[in-house]
Amino acid sequence: MFVQIRKWTVTEGNAHEIIERFKKKPNQGPSLIEQREGFISRELLKKNVRRGEEEVMMIIRWESEEAWKAWEKSPEHIAGHKNKIKEQGGKPQKPDYVISMEHGSYSVVE
């Protein structure tokens, strides 16, 4: 199994911005990524904090690294990024509320 993890640290009160962007939309059916061969699951997590910076993490599981690479190179994935750039009139800027974004890819060993 292959796992991709993304973590956003955002200013207080803005975790919902990341969550809204990536959560499942009601009555929409499976997303393009969920329809890809080799896709297993996706989880969206919000760290419990009382105040201060907030964290949102997204974990995506694939059957293999090759399945993930096929998604990354797929016309649907590339078109999605191109549409986002077009909507924003150029390379999307990092929103002011995002302090940092980390990502990593992992092979499950056990």
C-alpha positions as CSV (number, residue, x, y, z in Angstrom):
1,M,0.0,0.0,0.0
2,F,1.1,3.6,-0.7
3,V,0.0,6.5,1.4
4,Q,0.1,10.2,0.7
5,I,-0.3,12.7,3.6
6,R,-0.8,16.4,3.4
7,K,-0.9,18.7,6.4
8,W,-1.9,22.3,6.5
9,T,-1.3,24.6,9.4
10,V,-3.7,27.6,9.3
11,T,-4.5,30.6,11.3
12,E,-7.0,30.3,14.1
13,G,-10.6,29.9,12.8
14,N,-9.7,28.9,9.3
15,A,-9.5,25.1,9.3
16,H,-12.9,25.1,7.7
17,E,-11.4,26.7,4.5
18,I,-9.3,23.6,3.9
19,I,-12.1,21.3,4.9
20,E,-14.6,22.9,2.6
21,R,-12.2,22.6,-0.3
22,F,-11.6,18.9,0.1
23,K,-14.6,17.4,1.8
24,K,-17.2,15.3,0.0
25,K,-20.0,17.4,-1.4
26,P,-23.6,16.2,-0.7
27,N,-25.3,14.5,-3.7
28,Q,-22.2,14.6,-5.8
29,G,-21.3,10.9,-5.9
30,P,-17.7,9.6,-6.1
31,S,-15.1,12.2,-7.0
32,L,-12.6,11.7,-9.9
33,I,-9.9,10.5,-7.5
34,E,-12.3,8.0,-5.9
35,Q,-13.1,6.6,-9.3
36,R,-9.4,5.9,-10.1
37,E,-8.1,2.4,-10.3
38,G,-6.0,1.7,-7.3
39,F,-7.6,4.3,-5.0
40,I,-8.5,2.8,-1.6
41,S,-9.6,5.7,0.7
42,R,-9.3,9.3,1.8
43,E,-9.6,10.8,5.2
44,L,-9.8,14.4,6.2
45,L,-8.8,15.1,9.8
46,K,-8.8,18.3,12.0
47,K,-6.6,18.5,15.0
48,N,-8.5,19.3,18.2
49,V,-7.2,22.6,19.6
50,R,-8.7,25.2,21.9
51,R,-7.2,28.3,20.4
52,G,-4.3,29.3,18.2
53,E,-3.1,27.7,15.0
54,E,-5.2,24.9,13.6
55,E,-4.1,21.8,11.6
56,V,-5.9,19.8,8.9
57,M,-4.5,16.6,7.6
58,M,-5.6,14.6,4.5
59,I,-4.5,10.9,4.2
60,I,-5.0,9.2,0.8
61,R,-4.4,5.5,0.5
62,W,-3.6,3.8,-2.8
63,E,-3.0,0.1,-3.7
64,S,0.5,1.0,-5.0
65,E,2.8,3.9,-5.8
66,E,2.1,3.2,-9.5
67,A,-1.6,3.7,-9.0
68,W,-0.9,7.1,-7.4
69,K,1.5,8.1,-10.2
70,A,-1.1,7.1,-12.8
71,W,-3.5,9.5,-11.0
72,E,-1.0,12.3,-10.9
73,K,-0.3,12.0,-14.7
74,S,-4.0,11.5,-15.6
75,P,-5.7,14.0,-17.9
76,E,-8.4,14.5,-15.2
77,H,-5.9,15.5,-12.5
78,I,-3.9,17.8,-14.8
79,A,-7.1,19.5,-16.1
80,G,-8.2,20.1,-12.5
81,H,-5.0,22.0,-11.7
82,K,-5.2,23.9,-15.0
83,N,-8.8,24.9,-14.3
84,K,-7.8,26.2,-10.8
85,I,-5.0,28.3,-12.4
86,K,-7.4,29.6,-15.0
87,E,-10.0,30.5,-12.3
88,Q,-7.4,32.5,-10.4
89,G,-5.9,34.2,-13.4
90,G,-2.5,32.6,-13.0
91,K,-0.6,30.5,-10.6
92,P,-2.7,30.2,-7.5
93,Q,-1.3,32.2,-4.6
94,K,-1.1,30.6,-1.1
95,P,-4.1,31.9,0.9
96,D,-3.2,34.3,3.7
97,Y,-4.6,32.0,6.3
98,V,-2.2,29.1,5.3
99,I,0.9,29.3,7.5
100,S,2.5,26.1,6.1
101,M,1.7,23.0,4.1
102,E,3.7,19.8,4.3
103,H,3.3,16.7,2.2
104,G,4.9,13.3,2.2
105,S,4.5,9.9,0.5
106,Y,4.9,6.7,2.3
107,S,5.1,3.0,1.5
108,V,3.4,0.8,4.1
109,V,5.9,-1.7,5.4
110,E,3.7,-3.7,7.8
